[in-house]
Amino acid sequence: MPNTADLKIKIFADGADYDSMMKMYAEPYIKGFTTNPTLMRKAGIDDYEAFSKKILAAIPDRPISLEVFADDFATMEKQARVIASWGSNVNVKIPVTNTKGEFSGPLIRTLSADGIELNVTAILSLEQVKRVTEALDPNTPAIVSVFAGRVADTGVDPVPLMTEALSILRACPKSELLWASPRELLNIFQADKIGTQIITVTHDLLKKLAQVGYDLDAFSLDTVKMFYNDAHASKFSIKC
């Protein structure tokens, strides 16, 4: 049976709810945090800078990824430099392209060469991994976020793709591969098995960690009891 104690991969909590982030911060196994404008919008955040500085003040000792949201590269660069100035534990998230599909390589190259630690996000193909690796400064730490969950959503097994991505990233020894958008707890163990350095996991999925290693026969019985109790609570009946 799998055991969380055997995991080598770093688990980052993914979300934008302050209270939930504080609960995750209290857990030693949470090694960092990721968020994005979509998660912030869902959480009702209306002041990006104020919220970002609030979580950075509360979590000063673990990496936190904060994303630019401009669509032209000149403004992206300005935003990236401002965000990087907010804390030494910031990874500035740069999307692999803008909304026009234009590759962010020149911006990645400039920022990485200047020592800004990036999290290049929304990557779904090996060609994108190759181009990003070529743009990163090998002397500057970075995170390369491949959305393995979205790859799986297309019917493609993400494990071979992520294995090859790790091979490509060897050209940048200070960069780490992040398995993004996992769909089930099993993905943590799949990512760990192939040597992925980081996986970002939502708070809802993290709640399932308590089930790791649970006896499957006992789990089966729990499921039967759930069906039975719900049927009786609903007062269902069948005339026999």
N, CA and C of each residue as an Amber inpcrd file, in Angstrom:
protein
   720
   0.8470000  -1.1990000   0.0000000   0.0000000   0.0000000   0.0000000
   0.8820000   1.2490000   0.0000000   0.4340000   2.3230000  -0.6690000
   1.2160000   3.5530000  -0.6730000   1.2800000   4.1790000   0.7160000
   2.3450000   4.9490000   0.9370000   2.5480000   5.5880000   2.2300000
   3.0610000   6.9990000   1.9930000   2.3950000   7.9920000   2.5490000
   2.8170000   9.3810000   2.3370000   4.2020000   9.6450000   2.9120000
   4.6000000   8.8690000   3.9100000   5.9210000   9.0660000   4.5140000
   7.0460000   8.7490000   3.5400000   6.7430000   7.9740000   2.5050000
   7.7600000   7.5900000   1.5260000   7.9060000   8.6060000   0.3910000
   7.0460000   9.5920000   0.3510000   7.0610000  10.5500000  -0.7530000
   8.2810000  11.4650000  -0.6910000   8.9190000  11.6460000  -1.8320000
  10.0350000  12.5880000  -1.9460000   9.5870000  13.9000000  -2.6030000
   8.4840000  13.8640000  -3.3250000   7.9920000  15.0230000  -4.0500000
   7.5350000  16.1110000  -3.0730000   7.7260000  17.3600000  -3.4620000
   7.2620000  18.4850000  -2.6470000   5.8110000  18.8030000  -3.0150000
   4.9520000  18.8560000  -2.0130000   3.5460000  19.1720000  -2.2400000
   3.3220000  20.6570000  -1.9850000   2.8220000  21.3490000  -3.0220000
   2.4290000  22.7520000  -2.9090000   0.9050000  22.8160000  -2.8610000
   0.3690000  23.6350000  -1.9740000  -1.0810000  23.8210000  -1.8990000
  -1.5070000  24.8570000  -2.9330000  -2.5610000  24.5420000  -3.6530000
  -3.0550000  25.4010000  -4.7230000  -4.3880000  26.0080000  -4.3040000
  -4.4610000  27.3220000  -4.2410000  -5.7130000  27.9600000  -3.8420000
  -5.5070000  29.4340000  -3.5720000  -6.6110000  30.1030000  -3.2130000
  -6.5350000  31.5380000  -2.9450000  -7.4400000  31.9500000  -1.7920000
  -7.8420000  30.9920000  -0.9790000  -8.6310000  31.3090000   0.2120000
  -7.6690000  31.4590000   1.3950000  -7.6560000  32.6350000   1.9940000
  -6.6600000  32.9440000   3.0200000  -6.7210000  31.9630000   4.1870000
  -7.9160000  31.7100000   4.7080000  -8.0420000  30.8170000   5.8660000
  -7.5570000  29.4080000   5.5420000  -7.9090000  28.9300000   4.3470000
  -7.4490000  27.5970000   3.9410000  -5.9270000  27.5570000   3.7800000
  -5.3760000  28.6370000   3.2620000  -3.9200000  28.6910000   3.1040000
  -3.2250000  28.6630000   4.4580000  -3.8140000  29.3220000   5.4460000
  -3.2230000  29.3140000   6.7850000  -3.2800000  27.9090000   7.3990000
  -4.3650000  27.2020000   7.1430000  -4.4670000  25.8260000   7.6400000
  -3.4030000  24.9500000   6.9790000  -3.1990000  25.1400000   5.6830000
  -2.1850000  24.3720000   4.9810000  -0.7740000  24.7470000   5.4460000
  -0.5800000  26.0120000   5.7770000   0.7240000  26.4810000   6.2520000
   1.1120000  25.7950000   7.5580000   0.1140000  25.4180000   8.3380000
   0.3660000  24.7420000   9.6150000   0.8080000  23.2920000   9.4200000
   0.6670000  22.7860000   8.1960000   1.0390000  21.4020000   7.8980000
   2.4820000  21.3440000   7.3860000   3.3690000  20.6550000   8.0790000
   4.7800000  20.6030000   7.6580000   4.9860000  20.0070000   6.2700000
   4.0530000  19.1480000   5.8290000   4.2490000  18.5110000   4.5200000
   3.9330000  19.4460000   3.3540000   3.3240000  20.5850000   3.6280000
   3.0910000  21.5750000   2.5720000   4.3410000  22.4170000   2.4250000
   5.0100000  22.3020000   1.2830000   6.3050000  22.9300000   1.0800000
   6.2370000  24.2520000   0.3210000   5.0500000  24.6200000  -0.1770000
   4.9200000  25.8660000  -0.9110000   3.4750000  26.0820000  -1.3250000
   3.2440000  27.1850000  -2.0200000   1.8870000  27.5660000  -2.4010000
   1.8640000  28.1080000  -3.8310000   0.7800000  27.8010000  -4.5280000
   0.5430000  28.3780000  -5.8560000  -0.8630000  28.9660000  -5.8900000
  -1.0130000  29.9940000  -6.6840000  -2.3240000  30.5880000  -6.8860000
  -2.3500000  31.1850000  -8.2820000  -3.4660000  31.7170000  -8.6830000
  -3.5740000  32.3610000  -9.9950000  -4.7870000  33.2830000  -9.9950000
  -4.9160000  34.1490000 -10.9940000  -6.0430000  35.0880000 -11.0110000
  -7.4150000  34.4230000 -11.0060000  -7.5350000  33.2630000 -11.6330000
  -8.8270000  32.5660000 -11.6590000  -9.2130000  32.1130000 -10.2550000
  -8.2630000  31.5280000  -9.5310000  -8.5350000  31.1010000  -8.1650000
  -8.8510000  32.2940000  -7.2660000  -8.1560000  33.4010000  -7.4840000
  -8.4220000  34.5970000  -6.6870000  -9.8230000  35.1270000  -6.9540000
 -10.2180000  35.1140000  -8.2130000 -11.5690000  35.5930000  -8.5610000
 -12.6280000  34.7200000  -7.9070000 -12.4310000  33.4010000  -7.9480000
 -13.3900000  32.4850000  -7.3220000 -13.4680000  32.6990000  -5.8130000
 -12.3460000  33.1190000  -5.2180000 -12.3070000  33.3500000  -3.7740000
 -12.8230000  34.7310000  -3.3930000 -13.2010000  35.5270000  -4.4020000
 -13.7540000  36.8460000  -4.1220000 -12.7130000  37.9160000  -3.8640000
 -11.4630000  37.6730000  -4.2590000 -10.4040000  38.6640000  -4.0600000
 -10.6200000  39.8180000  -5.0370000 -10.6470000  41.0450000  -4.5310000
 -10.8340000  42.1980000  -5.4210000  -9.6290000  43.1360000  -5.4340000
  -8.6300000  42.8720000  -4.6010000  -7.4100000  43.6800000  -4.5900000
  -6.2150000  42.7270000  -4.6620000  -5.7000000  42.5530000  -5.8580000
  -4.6500000  41.5650000  -6.1070000  -3.4050000  41.8430000  -5.2710000
  -2.9540000  43.0840000  -5.2980000  -1.7140000  43.4240000  -4.6000000
  -1.8690000  43.2850000  -3.0880000  -2.9730000  43.7660000  -2.5500000
  -3.1840000  43.6940000  -1.1040000  -3.2420000  42.2410000  -0.6310000
  -3.9630000  41.3960000  -1.3750000  -4.0640000  39.9900000  -0.9930000
  -2.7020000  39.3100000  -1.0830000  -1.9750000  39.5770000  -2.1520000
  -0.6680000  38.9520000  -2.3390000   0.2820000  39.3210000  -1.2040000
   0.2980000  40.5870000  -0.8360000   1.1840000  41.0240000   0.2390000
   0.7380000  40.4550000   1.5880000  -0.5560000  40.2610000   1.7480000
  -1.0700000  39.6880000   2.9930000  -0.5800000  38.2490000   3.1630000
  -0.6630000  37.4460000   2.0990000  -0.2260000  36.0570000   2.2310000
   1.2960000  35.9640000   2.3230000   1.9960000  36.8770000   1.6790000
   3.4600000  36.8640000   1.7720000   3.9180000  37.2400000   3.1800000
   3.1900000  38.1480000   3.8300000   3.5270000  38.5090000   5.2060000
   3.2490000  37.3490000   6.1570000   2.1920000  36.5840000   5.8650000
   1.8060000  35.4700000   6.7320000   2.6400000  34.2250000   6.4690000
   3.1470000  34.0990000   5.2380000   3.9280000  32.9030000   4.8560000
   5.2640000  33.3790000   4.2730000   6.2080000  33.7500000   5.1260000
   7.4640000  34.3240000   4.6300000   8.5470000  33.3090000   4.2930000
   8.3220000  32.0300000   4.6360000   9.4120000  31.0620000   4.5660000
   9.1580000  29.8720000   3.6480000   8.1220000  29.9630000   2.8070000
   7.8910000  28.9210000   1.8100000   7.5780000  29.6060000   0.4780000
   7.9760000  28.9980000  -0.6350000   7.7570000  29.6430000  -1.9280000
   6.2760000  29.8330000  -2.2360000   5.9570000  30.9920000  -2.8080000
   4.5950000  31.3130000  -3.2130000   4.6490000  31.8180000  -4.6530000
   3.8490000  31.2070000  -5.5270000   3.8090000  31.6100000  -6.9320000
   2.6550000  32.5760000  -7.1590000   2.9960000  33.7530000  -7.6970000
   2.0140000  34.8030000  -7.9950000   2.1470000  35.1850000  -9.4560000
   1.0160000  35.3270000 -10.1260000   1.0140000  35.4260000 -11.5890000
   0.7940000  36.8470000 -12.1010000   1.4970000  37.1760000 -13.1930000
   1.1900000  38.4030000 -13.9330000  -0.1430000  38.1970000 -14.6510000
  -0.7870000  39.3000000 -15.0350000  -2.0580000  39.1450000 -15.7410000
  -2.2050000  40.0960000 -16.9220000  -1.1150000  40.7590000 -17.2970000
  -1.1340000  41.5560000 -18.5270000  -1.0730000  40.6070000 -19.7190000
  -1.3500000  41.1540000 -20.9110000  -1.3180000  40.3080000 -22.1070000
  -0.2380000  40.7400000 -23.0900000   0.3100000  41.9440000 -22.9090000
   1.4380000  42.3520000 -23.7470000   2.7160000  42.1860000 -22.9270000
   3.7820000  41.8110000 -23.5880000   4.9910000  41.4040000 -22.8760000
   5.6750000  42.5490000 -22.1440000   5.5520000  43.7720000 -22.6630000
   6.1720000  44.9130000 -21.9840000   5.5380000  45.1280000 -20.6100000
   4.2020000  45.0420000 -20.5640000   3.5180000  45.2200000 -19.2830000
   3.7200000  44.0100000 -18.3880000   3.7600000  42.8200000 -18.9920000
   4.0690000  41.6140000 -18.2170000   5.3970000  41.7820000 -17.4900000
   6.3820000  42.3090000 -18.1910000   7.7000000  42.4760000 -17.5730000
   7.6370000  43.4430000 -16.3980000   6.9300000  44.5400000 -16.5780000
   6.7950000  45.5050000 -15.4830000   6.1060000  44.8640000 -14.2840000
   5.0130000  44.1380000 -14.5410000   4.3050000  43.4730000 -13.4530000
   5.1960000  42.4350000 -12.7680000   5.9400000  41.6900000 -13.5550000
   6.8040000  40.6510000 -13.0030000   7.8450000  41.2290000 -12.0560000
   8.4320000  42.3470000 -12.4400000   9.4630000  42.9580000 -11.5990000
   8.8620000  43.5080000 -10.3040000   7.6620000  44.0450000 -10.3840000
   6.9960000  44.5320000  -9.1730000   6.6640000  43.3660000  -8.2490000
   6.0660000  42.3110000  -8.8110000   5.6940000  41.1460000  -8.0050000
   6.9290000  40.5230000  -7.3480000   8.0290000  40.4240000  -8.0860000
   9.2650000  39.8470000  -7.5430000   9.7810000  40.6540000  -6.3560000
   9.5000000  41.9490000  -6.3510000   9.9950000  42.8180000  -5.2750000
   9.2280000  42.6410000  -3.9680000   8.1080000  41.9310000  -4.0110000
   7.2660000  41.7990000  -2.8190000   7.8340000  40.8290000  -1.7960000
   8.7200000  39.9520000  -2.1910000   9.2590000  38.9930000  -1.2270000
  10.3110000  38.0880000  -1.8420000  11.2510000  37.6490000  -1.0230000
  12.3240000  36.7780000  -1.5140000  11.8320000  35.3700000  -1.8050000
  10.6270000  35.0370000  -1.3240000  10.0790000  33.6950000  -1.5450000
   9.0810000  33.6510000  -2.7000000   9.0610000  34.6950000  -3.5240000
   8.1160000  34.7640000  -4.6440000   8.6850000  34.0780000  -5.8810000
   7.8490000  33.2550000  -6.5140000   8.0830000  32.8140000  -7.8880000
   7.0680000  33.5390000  -8.7520000   7.5430000  34.2830000  -9.7190000
   6.6400000  35.0360000 -10.5900000   6.1310000  34.1110000 -11.6900000
   4.8210000  33.9530000 -11.7510000   4.2280000  33.0820000 -12.7700000
   4.0830000  33.8380000 -14.0920000   4.6730000  33.2700000 -15.1180000
   4.5900000  33.8050000 -16.4730000   3.9200000  32.7450000 -17.3470000
   2.8090000  33.0580000 -18.0040000   2.2030000  32.0660000 -18.8990000
   3.1100000  31.7880000 -20.0810000   3.0750000  30.5630000 -20.5680000
   3.9810000  30.1730000 -21.6390000   3.7180000  30.9580000 -22.9230000
   2.4880000  31.4230000 -23.1250000   2.1420000  32.3160000 -24.2390000
   1.1980000  33.3890000 -23.7120000   0.9740000  34.4140000 -24.5170000
  -0.1150000  35.3460000 -24.2070000  -1.3930000  34.8340000 -24.8760000
  -2.4760000  35.5930000 -24.8000000  -3.7510000  35.1150000 -25.3410000
  -3.7520000  35.0430000 -26.8690000  -2.7520000  35.6340000 -27.5020000
  -2.6390000  35.5610000 -28.9610000  -1.8200000  34.3450000 -29.3940000
  -1.3510000  33.5770000 -28.4280000  -0.5430000  32.3990000 -28.7420000
   0.9120000  32.7240000 -28.9980000   1.3370000  33.9310000 -28.6820000
   2.7330000  34.3320000 -28.8870000   3.5920000  33.8210000 -27.7290000
   4.6680000  33.1440000 -28.0560000   5.5300000  32.5190000 -27.0560000
   6.1950000  33.5690000 -26.1710000   6.2400000  33.2820000 -24.8740000
   6.7920000  34.2310000 -23.9020000   8.3020000  34.1010000 -23.7430000
   8.9560000  33.3700000 -24.6320000  10.3800000  33.0890000 -24.5030000
  11.2790000  34.2890000 -24.2630000  11.1710000  35.3430000 -25.0830000
  12.0570000  36.4950000 -24.8560000  11.8880000  37.1120000 -23.4620000
  10.6660000  37.1750000 -22.9790000  10.4210000  37.6970000 -21.6290000
  11.0020000  36.7660000 -20.5740000  10.7800000  35.4620000 -20.7400000
  11.3410000  34.4790000 -19.8100000  12.8570000  34.6060000 -19.7620000
  13.4720000  34.7400000 -20.9310000  14.9290000  34.8460000 -21.0180000
  15.4330000  36.0920000 -20.2810000  14.7710000  37.2070000 -20.4820000
  15.1880000  38.4650000 -19.8460000  15.0760000  38.3910000 -18.3310000
  13.9200000  37.9600000 -17.8520000  13.6890000  37.9230000 -16.4130000
  14.5890000  36.8960000 -15.7210000  14.7200000  35.7160000 -16.3150000
  15.5460000  34.6720000 -15.7350000  17.0120000  35.0910000 -15.6960000
  17.4840000  35.7540000 -16.7380000  18.8630000  36.2400000 -16.7800000
  19.1200000  37.2850000 -15.7100000  18.0730000  38.0020000 -15.3160000
  18.1960000  39.0170000 -14.2690000  18.0340000  38.4360000 -12.8630000
  17.9350000  37.1210000 -12.7840000  17.8770000  36.4700000 -11.4820000
  16.5020000  36.3850000 -10.8630000  15.4570000  36.7120000 -11.6300000
  14.0920000  36.6130000 -11.1140000  13.6250000  35.1680000 -11.2320000
  13.1940000  34.5990000 -10.1150000  12.7820000  33.2000000 -10.0900000
  11.3450000  33.0820000 -10.5990000  11.1910000  32.3600000 -11.6930000
   9.9170000  32.2680000 -12.3860000   9.2130000  30.9510000 -12.1170000
   7.9280000  30.9600000 -12.3930000   7.1300000  29.7440000 -12.5040000
   6.4430000  29.8750000 -13.8550000   6.9780000  29.1940000 -14.8560000
   6.4010000  29.2810000 -16.2030000   5.2250000  28.3170000 -16.2520000
   4.0420000  28.8610000 -16.5450000   2.8080000  28.1110000 -16.3180000
   2.0090000  27.8800000 -17.5920000   0.9980000  27.0290000 -17.4720000
   0.0640000  26.6930000 -18.5580000   0.7360000  25.9220000 -19.6890000
   1.7810000  25.1610000 -19.3840000   2.4830000  24.3350000 -20.3740000
   1.7610000  23.0020000 -20.5270000   1.5520000  22.5730000 -21.7690000
   0.8970000  21.2900000 -22.0090000   1.6100000  20.4060000 -23.0230000
   2.6620000  20.8850000 -23.6450000   3.3310000  20.0620000 -24.6540000
   4.8300000  20.0100000 -24.4210000   5.4490000  18.9510000 -24.9370000
   6.8990000  18.8190000 -24.8040000   7.6420000  19.8760000 -25.6010000
   7.0670000  20.3070000 -26.7010000   7.6940000  21.3820000 -27.4800000
   7.7660000  22.6550000 -26.6490000   6.7170000  22.9270000 -25.8900000
   6.7460000  24.0880000 -25.0060000   7.8030000  23.9160000 -23.9210000
   7.9200000  22.7150000 -23.3720000   8.9460000  22.4570000 -22.3530000
  10.3400000  22.7240000 -22.9290000  10.5860000  22.2770000 -24.1440000
  11.8900000  22.4820000 -24.7830000  12.1810000  23.9580000 -24.9630000
  11.2020000  24.7150000 -25.4430000  11.4190000  26.1370000 -25.7040000
  11.6160000  26.9150000 -24.4060000  10.8740000  26.5450000 -23.3890000
  11.0340000  27.1990000 -22.0900000  12.4090000  26.8920000 -21.5040000
  12.8380000  25.6460000 -21.5900000  14.1540000  25.2570000 -21.0760000
  15.2610000  26.0380000 -21.7630000  15.1180000  26.2350000 -23.0440000
  16.1140000  26.9960000 -23.7990000  16.1390000  28.4630000 -23.3760000
  15.0040000  28.9890000 -22.9180000  14.9170000  30.3980000 -22.5360000
  15.3870000  30.6610000 -21.1070000  15.3000000  29.6570000 -20.2540000
  15.6730000  29.8430000 -18.8500000  17.1830000  29.9330000 -18.6810000
  17.5980000  30.7760000 -17.7440000  19.0120000  30.8490000 -17.3820000
  19.3280000  29.6570000 -16.4820000  20.2870000  28.8240000 -16.8490000
  20.5700000  27.6210000 -16.0530000  21.0720000  27.9300000 -14.6470000
  21.4750000  29.1750000 -14.3900000  21.9850000  29.5460000 -13.0730000
  20.9120000  30.1380000 -12.1590000  19.6940000  30.3160000 -12.6860000
  18.6100000  30.8940000 -11.9060000  17.5510000  29.8330000 -11.6330000
  17.1980000  29.5990000 -10.3720000  16.1350000  28.6290000 -10.0730000
  14.8230000  29.0110000 -10.7500000  14.0740000  28.0050000 -11.1540000
  12.7770000  28.2440000 -11.7970000  11.9000000  27.0130000 -11.6080000
  10.6080000  27.2300000 -11.7940000   9.6250000  26.1410000 -11.7920000
   9.0020000  26.0860000 -13.1790000   8.8860000  24.8950000 -13.7130000
   8.2510000  24.6930000 -15.0160000   6.9870000  23.8790000 -14.7710000
   5.8340000  24.5380000 -14.9240000   4.5480000  23.9170000 -14.5770000
   3.8830000  23.3180000 -15.8020000   3.8390000  21.9940000 -15.8350000
   3.1650000  21.2770000 -16.9170000   1.8220000  20.7930000 -16.3820000
   0.7540000  21.1490000 -17.0830000  -0.6000000  20.8300000 -16.6260000
  -0.9680000  19.3950000 -16.9890000  -0.3670000  18.4790000 -16.2330000
  -0.5470000  17.0590000 -16.5190000  -2.0080000  16.6400000 -16.4260000
  -2.7530000  17.2500000 -15.4970000  -4.1710000  16.9220000 -15.3650000
  -4.9570000  17.2750000 -16.6060000  -4.6420000  18.3960000 -17.2000000
  -5.3390000  18.7890000 -18.4400000  -4.9140000  17.9110000 -19.6100000
  -3.6480000  17.4770000 -19.5940000  -3.2140000  16.5140000 -20.6040000
  -4.0590000  15.2490000 -20.4920000  -4.2560000  14.7660000 -19.2660000
  -5.0640000  13.5610000 -19.0390000  -6.5110000  13.7760000 -19.4730000
  -7.0010000  15.0060000 -19.3250000  -8.3790000  15.3120000 -19.7330000
  -8.5900000  15.1090000 -21.2310000  -7.5150000  15.1290000 -22.0110000
  -7.6290000  14.9320000 -23.4580000  -7.5270000  13.4590000 -23.8420000
  -7.3870000  12.5870000 -22.8380000  -7.2680000  11.1590000 -23.1080000
  -5.8420000  10.6890000 -23.2860000  -4.8690000  11.5590000 -23.0110000
  -3.4530000  11.2210000 -23.1590000  -2.8660000  10.9220000 -21.7870000
  -2.1200000   9.8260000 -21.6890000  -1.4370000   9.4760000 -20.4450000
  -0.3320000  10.5010000 -20.1910000  -0.3850000  11.2530000 -19.0900000
   0.6280000  12.2860000 -18.8540000   1.9600000  11.7540000 -18.3350000
   2.0090000  10.5160000 -17.8750000   3.2310000  10.0140000 -17.2540000
   4.4060000   9.9830000 -18.2410000   4.2630000   9.4260000 -19.4570000
   5.3880000   9.4670000 -20.4030000   5.7940000  10.9000000 -20.7530000
   4.8170000  11.7820000 -20.8970000   5.1120000  13.1780000 -21.2200000
   5.9100000  13.8170000 -20.0900000   5.5060000  13.6040000 -18.8470000
   6.2040000  14.1980000 -17.7190000   7.5970000  13.5900000 -17.5430000
   7.7310000  12.3130000 -17.8490000   9.0420000  11.6630000 -17.7760000
  10.0010000  12.3020000 -18.7700000   9.5170000  12.5600000 -19.9830000
  10.3480000  13.2000000 -21.0010000  10.6440000  14.6520000 -20.6230000
   9.6700000  15.3230000 -20.0260000   9.8870000  16.7080000 -19.5860000
  11.0180000  16.7870000 -18.5680000  11.0810000  15.8230000 -17.6620000
  12.1810000  15.7790000 -16.6880000  13.5280000  15.6480000 -17.3940000
  13.5630000  14.8290000 -18.4250000  14.7950000  14.6430000 -19.1890000
  15.2310000  15.9430000 -19.8600000  14.2660000  16.6360000 -20.4390000
  14.5660000  17.9080000 -21.1130000  15.1070000  18.9340000 -20.1230000
  14.5110000  18.9690000 -18.9400000  14.8730000  19.9750000 -17.9430000
  16.2470000  19.7520000 -17.3180000  16.8850000  18.6280000 -17.6020000
  18.2270000  18.4100000 -17.0630000  19.2080000  19.4760000 -17.5630000
  18.8750000  20.1250000 -18.6530000  19.7190000  21.2020000 -19.1680000
  19.7080000  22.4130000 -18.2410000  18.7090000  22.4940000 -17.3760000
  18.6160000  23.5700000 -16.3900000  18.5540000  22.9370000 -15.0010000
  19.7050000  22.5860000 -14.4310000  19.7170000  21.8110000 -13.1860000
  19.0830000  22.5140000 -11.9880000  18.9200000  23.8270000 -12.0570000
  18.2890000  24.5440000 -10.9470000  16.7790000  24.7090000 -11.1360000
  16.2730000  24.2070000 -12.2440000  14.8350000  24.2760000 -12.5010000
  14.1580000  23.0040000 -12.0250000  12.8970000  23.1320000 -11.6080000
  12.1350000  21.9900000 -11.1140000  10.8520000  21.8360000 -11.9290000
  10.4910000  20.5940000 -12.1810000   9.2500000  20.3080000 -12.8890000
   8.1050000  20.2390000 -11.8910000   7.0130000  20.8960000 -12.2140000
   5.8180000  20.8780000 -11.3760000   4.6890000  20.1940000 -12.1260000
   4.0900000  19.1730000 -11.5020000   2.9110000  18.4790000 -12.0340000
   1.7040000  19.2900000 -11.5970000   1.0850000  19.9680000 -12.5380000
  -0.0390000  20.8530000 -12.2230000  -1.3760000  20.1930000 -12.5520000
  -2.4060000  20.6700000 -11.9110000  -3.8040000  20.2590000 -12.0980000
  -4.0340000  18.7620000 -11.9270000  -3.5350000  18.1540000 -10.8500000
  -3.8360000  16.7300000 -10.6280000  -5.3280000  16.5220000 -10.4510000
  -5.8090000  15.3680000 -10.8970000  -7.2370000  15.0750000 -10.8390000
  -7.5940000  14.1020000  -9.7240000  -6.6040000  13.3760000  -9.2200000
  -6.8670000  12.3960000  -8.1630000  -5.5980000  12.2170000  -7.3380000
  -5.7640000  11.6740000  -6.1480000  -4.6370000  11.5240000  -5.2400000
  -3.5430000  10.6340000  -5.8260000  -3.9430000   9.6710000  -6.6310000
  -2.9720000   8.7830000  -7.2690000  -1.9110000   9.5700000  -8.0240000
  -2.2800000  10.7280000  -8.5740000  -1.3320000  11.5230000  -9.3450000
  -0.1060000  11.9260000  -8.5260000  -0.2830000  12.1200000  -7.2200000
   0.8540000  12.4670000  -6.3650000   1.8800000  11.3350000  -6.3990000
   1.4080000  10.0980000  -6.3120000   2.3110000   8.9400000  -6.2900000
   2.9000000   8.6800000  -7.6760000   2.1140000   8.9420000  -8.7290000
   2.6460000   8.8080000 -10.0850000   3.7610000   9.8210000 -10.3260000
   3.5160000  11.0560000  -9.9140000   4.5090000  12.1150000 -10.0950000
   5.7730000  11.8190000  -9.2930000   5.5940000  11.3430000  -8.0730000
   6.7320000  11.0230000  -7.2130000   7.5600000   9.8780000  -7.8010000
   6.8900000   8.8840000  -8.3400000   7.5780000   7.6920000  -8.8510000
   8.5400000   8.0320000  -9.9840000   8.1730000   8.9670000 -10.8440000
   9.0370000   9.2880000 -11.9850000  10.0730000  10.3640000 -11.6420000
   9.9810000  10.9380000 -10.4310000  10.9860000  11.9110000 -10.0140000
  10.6050000  13.3600000 -10.1810000   9.3220000  13.6390000 -10.4390000
   8.8650000  15.0280000 -10.5070000   9.1640000  15.7030000  -9.1720000
   9.6700000  16.9340000  -9.2320000  10.1010000  17.5740000  -7.9880000
   8.9460000  18.1760000  -7.1860000   7.9010000  18.6770000  -7.8710000
   6.8140000  19.3860000  -7.1890000   5.4760000  18.9620000  -7.7800000
   4.4630000  18.8930000  -6.9490000   3.0890000  18.7680000  -7.4250000
   2.2420000  19.7860000  -6.6720000   1.3750000  20.4780000  -7.3710000
   0.4920000  21.4410000  -6.7250000  -0.8930000  20.8170000  -6.6170000
  -1.4640000  20.8590000  -5.4050000  -2.6760000  20.1140000  -5.1020000
  -3.6980000  21.0500000  -4.4580000  -4.9470000  20.9520000  -4.8960000
  -6.0030000  21.7790000  -4.3100000  -6.3080000  21.3280000  -2.8840000
  -6.9170000  22.2290000  -2.1270000  -7.2480000  21.9180000  -0.7430000
  -8.2150000  20.7370000  -0.6590000  -9.1860000  20.6680000  -1.5700000
 -10.1490000  19.5650000  -1.5480000  -9.4650000  18.2200000  -1.7590000
  -8.5130000  18.1920000  -2.6680000  -7.8010000  16.9400000  -2.9310000
  -6.8800000  16.5720000  -1.7710000  -6.3020000  17.5820000  -1.1390000
  -5.4190000  17.3200000  -0.0030000  -6.1690000  16.6520000   1.1530000
  -7.4670000  16.9170000   1.2570000  -8.2610000  16.3100000   2.3270000
  -8.2710000  14.7820000   2.2140000  -8.0520000  14.2760000   1.0050000
  -8.0880000  12.8330000   0.7850000  -6.8080000  12.1260000   1.2250000
  -5.7920000  12.8960000   1.6350000  -4.5420000  12.2620000   2.0620000
  -4.7610000  11.3010000   3.2290000  -5.7870000  11.5710000   4.0220000
  -6.0820000  10.6910000   5.1640000  -6.4600000   9.2870000   4.7070000
  -6.8740000   9.1400000   3.4530000  -7.2890000   7.8340000   2.9410000
  -6.1210000   6.9900000   2.4250000  -4.9560000   7.6050000   2.2940000
  -3.8110000   6.8760000   1.7490000  -3.4500000   5.6970000   2.6500000
  -3.3600000   4.5330000   2.0540000  -3.0140000   3.3290000   2.8000000
  -4.1800000   2.6740000   3.5140000  -5.3850000   3.2380000   3.3350000
  -6.5610000   2.6960000   4.0250000  -6.8950000   1.3140000   3.4640000
  -7.2210000   0.3810000   4.3410000  -7.5530000  -0.9750000   3.9280000
  -8.7430000  -0.9670000   2.9590000  -8.5780000  -1.6020000   1.8230000
  -9.6030000  -1.5350000   0.7790000 -10.8690000  -2.3020000   1.1520000
 -10.7320000  -3.3820000   1.9110000 -11.9320000  -4.0960000   2.3580000
 -12.7350000  -3.2360000   3.3280000 -12.0380000  -2.5280000   4.2160000
 -12.7250000  -1.6210000   5.1360000 -13.3700000  -0.4700000   4.3670000
 -12.6850000  -0.0030000   3.3150000 -13.2180000   1.0750000   2.4800000
 -14.4920000   0.6000000   1.7670000 -14.4820000  -0.6550000   1.3360000
 -15.6610000  -1.2370000   0.6940000 -16.8380000  -1.2610000   1.6590000
 -16.5780000  -1.6980000   2.8900000 -17.6430000  -1.7510000   3.8900000
 -18.1780000  -0.3590000   4.2050000 -17.2880000   0.6180000   4.2960000
 -17.7240000   2.0020000   4.5210000 -18.6600000   2.4690000   3.4150000
 -18.3470000   2.0750000   2.1910000 -19.1550000   2.4800000   1.0400000
 -20.5430000   1.8510000   1.0990000 -20.5880000   0.5650000   1.4420000
 -21.8790000  -0.1280000   1.5810000 -22.7220000   0.5350000   2.6690000
 -22.0910000   0.8680000   3.7860000 -22.8110000   1.5180000   4.8820000
 -23.3420000   2.8840000   4.4630000 -22.5690000   3.6010000   3.6650000
 -23.0120000   4.9080000   3.1860000 -24.2700000   4.7770000   2.3390000
 -24.2680000   3.8180000   1.3990000 -25.4450000   3.6010000   0.5640000
 -26.6640000   3.2360000   1.4210000 -26.4360000   2.3350000   2.3700000
 -27.5240000   1.8740000   3.2420000 -28.0890000   3.0410000   4.0510000
 -27.2330000   3.8030000   4.6980000 -27.6860000   4.9020000   5.5420000
 -28.3980000   5.9920000   4.7480000 -27.8970000   6.2750000   3.5520000
 -28.5330000   7.3060000   2.7300000 -29.9020000   6.8500000   2.2310000
 -30.0300000   5.5720000   1.9030000 -31.3320000   5.0480000   1.4650000
 -32.3580000   5.1620000   2.5850000 -31.9480000   4.8260000   3.8030000
 -32.8790000   4.8980000   4.9300000 -33.1850000   6.3390000   5.3140000
 -32.1650000   7.2110000   5.2350000 -32.3970000   8.6220000   5.5570000
 -33.3620000   9.2520000   4.5660000 -33.3560000   8.7490000   3.3280000
 -34.2570000   9.2580000   2.3030000 -35.6350000   8.6110000   2.3600000
 -35.7810000   7.6020000   3.2310000 -37.0490000   6.8800000   3.4090000
 -37.5210000   6.2320000   2.1060000 -36.5600000   5.7260000   1.3460000
 -36.9170000   5.0120000   0.1240000 -37.6200000   3.7080000   0.4930000
 -38.4980000   3.2620000  -0.4080000 -39.1790000   1.9880000  -0.1930000
 -39.4740000   1.3160000  -1.5270000 -39.5190000   0.0180000  -1.5010000
 -39.8860000  -0.7950000  -2.6660000 -40.9460000  -1.8010000  -2.2180000
 -42.0470000  -1.8260000  -2.9090000 -43.0820000  -2.8140000  -2.5860000
 -42.6370000  -4.1770000  -3.0780000 -42.5430000  -5.1180000  -2.1700000
 -42.0980000  -6.4780000  -2.5170000 -43.2340000  -7.4700000  -2.2810000
